[in-house]
Amino acid sequence: MRLLIEFLISVLSSIGFGVITNIPKRALLPAGITGGVSWCAYWLIRLQDHSLILPNFTATVIIGLLGNYFAIRHRVPVNTIYIPSLVSLVPGGIAYLGARSFTMGKAASAAQQIYNVILIAMALAVGFVVAEVIFKAVRPQLVRLIAKLPKVQTKSQRGKRP
């Protein structure tokens, strides 16, 4: 039950951030699903592995793979899927705590928090690189598979004949 709640909240936060950043409407649901699945992967791995790197890395690889798939399927730039999906993984709270510790004169705590932010940011960056490499390898097979699926039409294409 907890996993379902985590999934739904993450989907809603990704869709909400997509609305705020004004991505196309046809990309909102794919961005939400990608964000929800990646957050569930993060959450499940975080239950077993209490490090910062592996959960963030794995969730980012999932965002990279699903984001590329949905970008091709819905004919949108991949960044319109990536950015809203990534919002729940960005270490903004940890960065805030580091800055607050620094301003309060707690240098050791600030250094630890900033170190964690850098670790998470590196895990996110490497996760995207790994996902792109994997996707480049499977793209031809995926394009053939997507070609067999029913077409997703935009609003402007619905009234036109093929």
Buried (B, 14 or more C-beta within 10 A) or exposed (E): EEEEEBBEBBBEBBBBBBEEEEBBEBBBBBBBBBBBBBBBBBBBBBEEEEEBBBBBBBBBBBBBBBBBBBBBBBBBEBBBBBBBBBBBBBBEEBBEBBBEBBEEEBEEBBEBBBEBBEBBBBBBEBBBEBBBEBBEEEEEEBEEEEEEEEEEEEEEEEEEEE
